[in-house]
Amino acid sequence: MNKAVILVGGPSRATRFRPLSMNMPQPLFPVGGKPIIWHQVNALSKTPGLKEIILLGFFEEHVFQNFIDQCTDEFPRIVFRYLREYSVLGTAGGLFHFRDLILHGNTQNIFLLYTDICSSFPLEELLEKHIASQKMGTIMVTKVPRTEASRYGCVVSDKEGNTALHYVEKPQTYVSDLASTGVYIFTSKVFSYMAEIIDEKSKLRDSISSKGFDGESDLSIDYLRLEQDVLQKMAVDKELAIYKTKGFWRQIKSAASAVPANAEYLIQAQSQKQSFIATPTRRTSIQSIEPNQGPIIVGAVYIHPSAVIDNSAKIGPNVSIHAHVSVGAGARIKNSIVLDHTVVKDNSAILNAIVGWRGKIGRWSRVEGNPIDDASNNVEQVTSSGTKINSICILGQETTVNDEVFVRNSIVLPYKEISSDQHNEIIM
């Protein structure tokens, strides 16, 4: 059988996703109408022979329990499990620590995915490439602009583009424009390979200690880095095949990156004619209305069935409106995410923004951020040296924007009331 491991991280690792991660773990934050991690689970569920999906991270077990229960109902042929790391073991150390559970049941191939990515996830093609290559591992890569390559793990390929000759994590100088997407597949032999690497590190640590030097933390027996320790060696040993994806891909590192990721998933769903996409002849995903009536829908839009939207509102493109949201007359929402139980009153505008749970947007008010360049993945940060940089506008949970107030390019932490115009501010 095949299995999959999704690395979900932990609560201390989503600082760039604040203030949204203050109320919800980043992997469970909704983009495209579903939690970030759901899109990975959905893609994995379609791959041949996959029987189990394991979530691996530092969160307490109960954090993902509801999500796992929902996935168990939605994908009944797959077993779901959460495994918690109780110490820092590195990006591959946790995988190695739980190797017996992962290998149980005669596992042949293991998908490994980071959770902080958005992609079309062509996992069936990745699996086919992996099997055909007969290598120990296969890495999914995407072509990035030369100027941005240093922000990623970079892969140097052979002339045919099939095998990795070299892997460098965030190189200081230009190496390659093939960037790792955080999606991999390995044969079960990878654990024996990891054991050899750990043994070599142990010998090196003992050698250093014998000379009177303190061993480095990354030389500890249990600590193993996927990129620097495993992938680099696999490339040297010519055991790492390459699969180049032609689909969309971007990172979801900061709260700002959730907006373009939301757009990518909505556009994909619209192209595949999935049922939760609203069209000009549908008011919500389940309530049909007559043509030319109801709210004006532009482009790809997700509207939760419980949302109530006035017929004179204009929504889209690239908008997700979640459960029990109320949108008033004449409201305009574009390129944004509006979360559960938010009230958007008459003639207000939400553009390039995220409005947190139970928000209140007053009449004739305006919440607006700067649009993100669709061609760039460089939205890792929304602040620099404590100052808001040009990006989307983010309102934390239960933020109230009073009538006729303009909030532009700002970050507002939860439970705040905005009674005057704010521009380029971080409101604590």
N, C-alpha and C positions, 0 to 999 in steps of 0.2 A: 504494500500500500504506500501511498504518499501522505505526508503530513505537512503542516505549515506552522511556523512560529512567527508571531507578530510582536515586535519589541515596542512596548507601550510606554517605557520610561517610568517616571515617578513624579510626585507632586512638586518636588524641588527643582525639576528640570524644565518647567514651562514658564519661566519668569518673563520671557519675551512675549508670551501670550496673555499676559495680564492687561487689563483687569478681568478679562473673560474667564481665565483659568482660576480666578479666585472663587468662582461659584460652580465650575464644572471642569472635570479633567479634560485636557486638550483633546485626547483621542475621541471623547464623546461629544465634542462640540459639533453642531450640525452644519454641514455644507451641502448644498444641493438637496436639501430637505432630509438628509440622513446624517448620522454621526460620521465623522471622518473615517473611523475604523470600519464602519459598515461597508463602505465601498470596496475595501480590501477583502473583507469576508465574502461579499457578493461575488467578486471576481474569482476568488479561490474556490468557491462552491461549484464553479463551472468547469474546473479542471479535472481531467480524467483520473480516477483512482484515488482522489483525495478523501480521506476518511476522518481526519482529526485536525482541528485548528487550536493551537495553544497561544494564549496571551501571556507574555512574560514581562514582568516589570516590578516596580517597587511600591505600587499602590497597595493598600489593604484589600483583602479579598472581596469585601462587600461592595467596593466601588464599582466593579464590573458585573456584579451578580445579575442585576436586572437586564443588562445588555445581553449577557450570556443566555439568560432564560428566553429572551425574545428571539435570539438567533437560533436557539434549539427548536423553537416552534416554527420559525421561518425556513430553516434548513435542516429538516429532520434526519437526513441521511448522514449528517456530520456530527461528530462528538466535539464538544467545546470544553476547554479546560483553562483555568487561570493558575499560573505558577508564580509565586512571589519570591523575589530575591531578597534575602535578609541582610546582605552586605554588598559592597561595591566590588563587582567581579569583572568589570569591563564589558564591552559590547558583545564579546564572544564568550566571556567567562560564565555568564548565566546559562547560556546555551550548552556549554560543556558540562556544567554542574548537573543539569537535568537530562543528561544524555540517555540515561537508562529509560526514563519515561518516554523520551522522544523516539527511541529505537524500539520500544516495546511493540510487538505485533508485526515484526519483520518489515520495518520501514525501509523503503528503497530510496526515496528522494525526499528532501526537506526543503520546502520554500521558506525563505527568511525575508521578512519585510519590516522596514521601519514604519512607524505609524504616522510620522509627520510629513507625509508626502501625498500629493494628489496626482492621479494618473489614470489613463485609460486601462491600465493593467492588462496587457496582452499576455496573460500567464500561460495560456495553452500553447501559443507560439514559443514562449520561453522554454516550456517543458520539452517541446519537440526539438528545439535547438540543443538543449542540454543533452537529451538522449542521443541525438545524432553525433554530438561532439565526442562523446565517450570520455569527457574530462570529469574531474572530481567536482568542479563547480562551474557555474555559469553566472555571469554578472550582466544585468540589464543596464545599458548605457544610453545616453541621449546626447546629441550634439548641442553644445552651448556656445555663445559668443566668446571669442578669444579673450576679450577683456574681462569676462566673468569666470573664466576657467579656474582661477586660483581659489575660488570659494568652494570648490567641490573636490571629491576624490577623483583623480584623473587617471585614465587608462590609456596606455600606449599599446596599440595593436600591431599584429603582424601585417604584411602586405595584403593579405586576403581579407583582413578585418575579422578573423574568426577566433583568434587566440590572443590573450593578453600577454605582452612581453614585459610590462612594467606597470606597477600601480603606485601612485603617490597620493597621500592624503593632503589636500589643500597645499599644493606646491607654491613656493615663494616666487618661482620663475615659471614661465610658460612651458608646459610639458606636452599637453594634448588638449583638444577641444571635445574629447569624449568623456563625459562626466558620469560617475556612478549615480544611479537613481535610487539607491537604497532598496533594490529588489534583487534577490539572489535565489539560486537553487543549488543544492549540494547533494551528492550521494551520501549514503550512510558512512562511507569511509572517511568523511571529514573529521569525525571524532577521533579516530586513530591518528589522523594528521595533527589535530590539535594537541593530543597527548604527547606527540613527539616534540612539538613546539614548546610545550610546558616543561618537558624534560630538559630541553636545551636551555631554556631560561633558568631553570633550577641550577644547572651546572654553572651557568654564567654568574648567577647570584652567589653561589658558593665560592667561586673563584675570586670575585670582588671582595667578599667578606674575609677570605683568607689573607688578603693583602691589606687588611685594616680599614677598608672603606665600608660605609654603610650601604646596604643594598637599596636601590631605587624602588619606589612603590610599585612601578609597573613591572618589576622583576619578581614580584611575589608569586608563589606557586599557583594561586587561584586566579590571578588577574590576567585576563587575556583580551586583547583588542582585536576586533574583527578586521579593521582596515589595516592598521600598521603591522600587526603580528601575523594574521592569517592570509589576507588577500595579497599582501606584498610577497610573501613566500610562495603562494600558489602561482603567482605570475612568474616568478623566477624559475619555478619548477615546471612551467608550461602546463599547469593543471587548471587554468582558469579560462573558460571559453567566454566569448562575447556575443551578446544579443543586442542589436541596435533597435530601439523602439522608434517607430514613426508616429506614434500617438502622442497625445499631450502629456505633459509632466511638469510639475512644479512643486517646490517645497512649501510646507505650511509651518514656518518657524515662528512667525509673529502673528498677532491678531490681525494685522493689516493683510496678511497673505490669505486669510480666510475668504476675503471678498473675491479676488480673482479665481481662487479654487472653487468657490461657489458657482461662479460664472461658467467655468470649464465643465463642471458636472451637469449643470442645467442645459448647456448647449448640447452636450453628449446625449442627455436623456431626450431632449427635443428631437434630435436627429434620429433616435431610435424609437420615437413615438411612444415613450413610456407614459403611463396613464396619469402620473401625478403632475404633468406639465399642463398649465393652464393655456388655453388658446383663446382667440377673440370671441369664440362662441361658447365659452365655458366660464362660469363665475368661480367655481372651485373645482377640485378634482372629482367631485361626485355630483354636483348640482348643475344641470344643463340649463341654459337660458337661450332666449331667441337671439339670432344674429343682430349685431348693432345695438344690443342692449347690454346693461351691466357695465362694469368698469372697463376702461380701455386697456387691453393687454398688449404690450409691445415685446416681441422677442420671447426668449426663454424665461419662464416664471414658474415658481413653485408656490402654491397657495394651499395651506392646510384646510381640510374640509370644515373645520370648526371656525375658521376666520370669517369675519363679517366685514365686507367691503362695500362702501357706497357706490352706487351706479355711476356717479360722476368722477370717481377717482381714476387716476392713470397710473398703471403699474408696469414697470419694466423699462428696458431689458435687464436681465440678470438679477432678479430679485427673488428672495425667499421670504415668505410670510408664514409664520409658524402658528401654533395652536392658540385659539381664543384671542387672536389679535383683532382689534377693531380699527378700521380705517374710515375716516370721515369724508364728507363731501369736498370735492375739489382737491383732495390731497394728491401729491405727486411723489412717487417712490421710484428710484432708479439706482441700479447697481449697488444694492444694499441687502443686508440681512436684518429682519425684524423678528425678534424672539418672542417667546410665549407671553401671553397676557398683556401685551403692550397696547396702549391706546394712542392712536394717531388722530388728532382732532382736525376739524375742517380747515382746508386751504393751507395746510402745512406741507413742507417739502423735506424729504430725506434722500440725500444724494451721496453716493460713495461713502456709506457709513454702516456701522453695526449698532443697533439699538438693543440694549440688554433686556433681560427678562423683566416684565412688569414695569416697563418704561411708560412715561407719559409725555407726549409731544403736544404742546399747546397750539391753539388756533393761530394761524398766520406765522408760526415759527418756522425756523429753517435749520436743519442739521446737515452740514455739508463738509465732506472731505475732498482731498485732491484725488483725481483719478489715477490709477496705477497703470503704467505702460504695459500693455498686454504682451509685448515682446520681451519683457524683462522678468526674471525671477527674483530680482534684487529687492525684496521687501522683507528682509530679515529683521529690520528694526523700525520702530516708530518713534524712538527718541534717540537723542545723541547728547551726551553730557548733561542730562537732565532737562533738555529742551525738546519740545515737540518738533519733529521734522515733517516735511511735506508728505502726507500720506492720508489714509482714510480717517474719518472721525469715529471715535469709539465712545459709546455711553455704557457704563457699567450697569449692573442690575439695579432696578428701582430708581432710576434717574428721572427727575422731572424737569422738563424744559417749559418754562412758563410761556404764556401767550406773547406773540410778537418778539420773540428772542431769537437771535442768530448765533448758533454755535458752529464755528468753522475750524476745521483742522485741529481739533482738540481731543484730549483723552480725559474722560470724566470717570473717577472711581465710583463704586456703588454707593447708593443711598444719598445722592446729592440733589439739591434743588438749584437750578440755574435761573436766576431772575434778571440777568443782564447779559448783553452780548459778550461772547468770548471768542477770541481769535488766537490760534496757535498757543494754547494753554494746556497745562497738565493740572487738572483740578483735583486736589487730594481731599 
